[in-house]
Amino acid sequence: MEIRGDSYIVNSMINSTYNAIRVDEGNLTISGGTISADIGYAVKNNSTGTVTINGGKITMRGGPGVGVGVYNASTGTVNISGGTISAAYTVQNASAGTVNISGGILSSADHAVYNASTGTVNISGGTMTSTGSKTTIYGLSSGGTINISGGEISASKGSVINSPGKVIISAPMKITK
C-alpha cells in the first residue's frame, strides 16, 4: 500500500487500541499526505512488515504526552528518510524489530526515538528534537542497540541520549542541549 499526494487519514477514536493505519503483513510506503490521530498510534507496524516513510506528515493531535507517531510492535522494519513526524513518542521500537532513520524531522514532547526492547535503531541523518523533560534518544532495555552515525539531536529540558543498552556513536553529528 502507498500513501502519497494529498491523502488525509484521520483516527479520532478515544481508545489506544485504535490506529490511523495498522500494518499486519506486507509493506506500507508513505511519500506524502497527512496521517493524524488523537490517541493511540498514527502508524502501527504490527508484525513482520516494512513501513517506509520518505515524505508526508504524521501527527498526534491529542496534545503533549499522548500517543506514538510510528510504532514498530514486532520484528518488522521501519525506514524513515523524509517527512515530518510529531508526537509524544515520535518513533517507538517496541520489540526485536529495526528502525532506520536517515532523514526527516522528528519532534517530540517526550522521546523522539524510543527503543523499548531488544531491537536496533540506526540513525544516520535527520533532525530529532524533544521539547519535554524526557530524553530525545532513549533506550529502555539493556538488550537493545542504538547506532548513531549522523543527524542533528537536541533536547530543550531533558537528556539528549540515554540507554542502558549499547549506544554506538561512530561519526560526527550535531548535538544541542
Summary of the structure (lengths in Angstrom):
residues: 177
radius of gyration: 14.5
end to end distance: 38.8
largest distance: 42.5
contacts: 711
relative contact order: 0.12
helix: 0%
strand: 58%
